[in-house]
Amino acid sequence: MNILLAEDDPNFGIVLRDYLELHDYTVTLCKDGCLGITAFRKGKFDLCILDVMMPEKDGFTLAKEIKKLNPDVPLIFLTAKAMKEDMLEGFRIGADDYITKPFDSEVLLYKIKAVLNRKSPSAPEQKEQTDFAIGQYKFQSSLRILSRSGSEEKLSPKEAELLKMLCQHLNDVLPREQALEQIWHEDTYFTARSMDVYIAKLRKYLKHDPSVEIINIHGRGYRLCVHNGVML
């Protein structure tokens, strides 16, 4: 993570820069706002830490210019005075946090992590597959409908869930214990026998297409096979 640190106190700025770099951040230190905006234009930063009171260009002015260039970059303000008006101004500009000097460097570190975690984009949620082609059949798991040549069969919740798991393991073994735990929530002799009954029902539903079969893999589970077929 790249951090722009604008701080006019050279000793404090160097100490803070070195502390952050010890924690695996890359820090560009600028001693005033003019140098800060120049550095921001040249680089790519994940976070800006800006001292409010600086010569040439103060932290609030610098923050406004930064936000014009990149409205999404997070900001943390540093200040030697805890004035309500200054804090409100900082948040109006778009501050993500505001820290009053002196402060515990470890607290700053946690605030930085919190801000970056809030700003980081979450991974896109992958849409679960709900429609399957099984030879001549189309299976809509969300509707629990198995159809073929214009005819439809409405499956029970357990039948649909079991067929969906078999489709997800197409031409591979669906472990018996996995299905029992997910659908029946326990792996016992009685639930295993119940699963065998549901497998028999699914075989009956799929019997009109000779390329489709559910095979019992002894001691392991079941395999839904589609010979010369594909699952879409």
C-alpha positions in Angstrom: 0.0 0.0 0.0 1.3 3.4 -1.0 0.8 6.3 1.5 1.3 10.0 0.9 2.4 11.6 4.1 2.3 15.5 4.2 3.9 16.7 7.4 5.9 19.9 7.9 7.7 18.8 11.1 10.8 17.1 9.7 11.7 15.1 12.8 8.1 13.9 13.4 7.6 13.2 9.7 10.7 11.0 9.4 9.8 9.1 12.5 6.3 8.4 11.3 7.5 7.5 7.8 10.0 5.0 9.2 7.4 3.5 11.6 4.9 2.9 8.7 7.6 1.5 6.5 8.4 -1.0 9.2 4.9 -2.2 8.9 5.2 -2.8 5.1 3.7 0.5 3.8 5.5 2.5 1.1 5.5 6.1 2.2 6.2 9.3 0.3 7.0 12.1 2.8 6.4 15.8 1.7 7.2 18.7 4.0 4.4 21.0 2.7 1.1 21.0 0.7 2.7 22.2 -2.5 5.1 19.3 -2.6 2.2 17.0 -1.5 0.0 17.8 -4.5 3.0 17.5 -6.9 3.8 14.0 -5.5 0.1 13.0 -5.7 -0.1 14.0 -9.4 3.0 11.9 -10.1 2.2 8.8 -8.1 -0.6 6.4 -7.2 -1.6 6.4 -3.6 -3.9 4.2 -1.6 -4.2 6.6 1.4 -3.2 10.2 2.2 -2.2 11.3 5.7 -2.2 15.1 5.9 -1.1 17.5 8.6 -3.6 20.3 8.8 -1.2 23.2 9.6 1.5 23.4 6.9 3.3 26.2 5.2 2.8 27.1 1.5 -0.5 25.0 1.4 -2.4 23.8 4.4 -3.8 20.3 4.8 -7.4 21.3 4.0 -6.5 23.0 0.8 -4.3 20.0 -0.2 -7.2 17.6 0.6 -9.6 19.6 -1.7 -7.1 19.4 -4.6 -6.5 15.7 -4.0 -10.2 15.0 -4.0 -10.6 16.8 -7.3 -8.0 14.5 -8.8 -9.3 11.3 -7.1 -12.6 11.5 -5.1 -12.2 8.0 -3.8 -8.8 8.2 -2.2 -9.1 8.0 1.6 -7.8 10.8 3.9 -6.6 10.9 7.5 -5.9 14.3 9.0 -3.3 15.0 11.6 -3.7 18.1 13.8 -2.1 19.6 16.9 -5.4 21.1 18.0 -8.7 19.5 18.7 -11.0 22.2 17.5 -14.6 21.2 16.6 -14.7 23.6 13.6 -11.5 22.1 12.2 -12.7 18.5 12.6 -16.1 19.4 10.9 -14.2 21.1 8.1 -12.1 18.0 7.6 -15.0 15.7 7.5 -16.9 18.0 5.1 -13.9 17.7 2.7 -14.1 14.0 2.9 -11.9 12.9 5.8 -12.1 9.2 6.7 -10.5 9.9 10.2 -9.0 12.7 12.2 -6.2 12.2 14.7 -5.0 14.8 17.3 -1.4 15.1 18.2 0.2 13.6 20.2 -1.2 10.2 19.5 -0.2 6.6 20.0 1.5 5.4 16.8 -0.1 1.9 17.2 -3.6 3.6 17.2 -2.8 5.3 14.0 -1.7 2.0 12.5 -5.0 0.4 13.4 -6.9 3.4 12.0 -5.0 3.1 8.7 -5.9 -0.6 8.5 -9.6 0.1 9.2 -9.8 2.9 6.6 -8.1 0.8 3.9 -10.3 -2.2 4.7 -13.4 0.0 4.3 -12.2 1.4 1.0 -10.9 -1.8 -0.6 -13.4 -3.3 -3.1 -15.0 -6.5 -2.0 -14.7 -9.5 -4.3 -17.6 -9.9 -6.6 -20.0 -12.4 -5.5 -20.1 -15.4 -7.8 -23.5 -16.3 -9.0 -24.4 -19.9 -8.2 -25.4 -22.1 -11.1 -29.1 -23.0 -10.9 -29.9 -24.3 -14.5 -28.4 -27.6 -15.7 -28.6 -29.7 -18.9 -28.7 -33.4 -18.2 -28.7 -35.2 -21.6 -32.2 -34.5 -22.9 -33.4 -33.0 -19.6 -33.3 -29.5 -18.4 -33.1 -29.0 -14.6 -34.0 -25.7 -13.0 -32.9 -26.2 -9.4 -34.2 -22.9 -8.1 -37.8 -23.9 -9.3 -37.2 -27.6 -8.6 -38.4 -28.4 -12.2 -37.0 -31.2 -14.3 -38.3 -31.0 -17.9 -38.0 -33.0 -21.1 -39.8 -32.7 -24.4 -42.5 -30.4 -23.0 -43.2 -32.5 -19.9 -42.3 -31.3 -16.4 -41.7 -33.0 -13.1 -41.9 -30.9 -9.9 -39.3 -32.3 -7.5 -39.5 -32.3 -3.7 -36.9 -30.0 -1.9 -34.7 -33.0 -1.0 -35.0 -34.5 -4.5 -34.0 -31.1 -6.1 -31.1 -30.6 -3.7 -29.7 -34.1 -4.3 -30.0 -33.8 -8.1 -28.3 -30.4 -7.9 -25.4 -31.8 -6.0 -25.1 -34.7 -8.5 -25.1 -32.1 -11.4 -22.4 -30.2 -9.6 -20.4 -33.4 -9.6 -21.3 -34.4 -13.1 -19.4 -37.5 -14.3 -17.6 -37.5 -10.9 -18.4 -39.1 -7.6 -20.7 -37.2 -5.1 -19.4 -38.5 -1.8 -22.2 -40.1 0.2 -21.3 -38.3 3.5 -21.2 -34.9 1.8 -24.8 -35.3 0.5 -26.0 -36.6 3.8 -24.4 -33.8 5.9 -25.7 -31.1 3.5 -29.2 -32.3 2.9 -30.0 -34.5 5.9 -27.6 -32.8 8.3 -26.4 -36.2 9.7 -24.7 -39.3 8.4 -26.5 -42.3 10.0 -27.8 -45.7 8.8 -31.3 -44.4 8.6 -30.4 -41.2 6.6 -28.3 -43.3 4.3 -31.3 -45.5 3.5 -33.4 -42.5 3.0 -30.9 -41.2 0.5 -31.0 -44.5 -1.4 -34.8 -44.1 -1.7 -34.3 -40.6 -3.2 -31.7 -41.9 -5.6 -34.2 -44.5 -6.8 -36.7 -41.7 -7.4 -34.3 -39.7 -9.4 -33.4 -42.7 -11.5 -37.1 -43.1 -12.3 -37.4 -39.4 -13.4 -34.3 -39.7 -15.7 -35.1 -43.1 -17.2 -36.5 -41.8 -20.5 -33.0 -40.8 -21.6 -30.7 -43.8 -22.0 -27.6 -41.6 -22.1 -28.2 -40.6 -18.4 -27.6 -42.9 -15.5 -26.9 -42.6 -11.8 -24.2 -45.1 -10.8 -23.6 -46.4 -7.3 -19.9 -46.3 -6.5 -19.6 -48.8 -3.7 -18.4 -47.4 -0.4 -18.0 -43.9 -1.8 -21.2 -42.4 -3.2 -23.0 -41.8 -6.5 -22.1 -40.6 -9.9 -24.4 -38.9 -12.4 -23.1 -39.8 -15.8 -24.2 -38.3 -19.1 -22.7 -40.3 -22.0 -21.7 -38.1 -24.9 -23.5 -35.2 -23.2 -22.5 -31.9 -21.7 -23.7 -29.8 -18.8 -24.4 -26.1 -19.7 
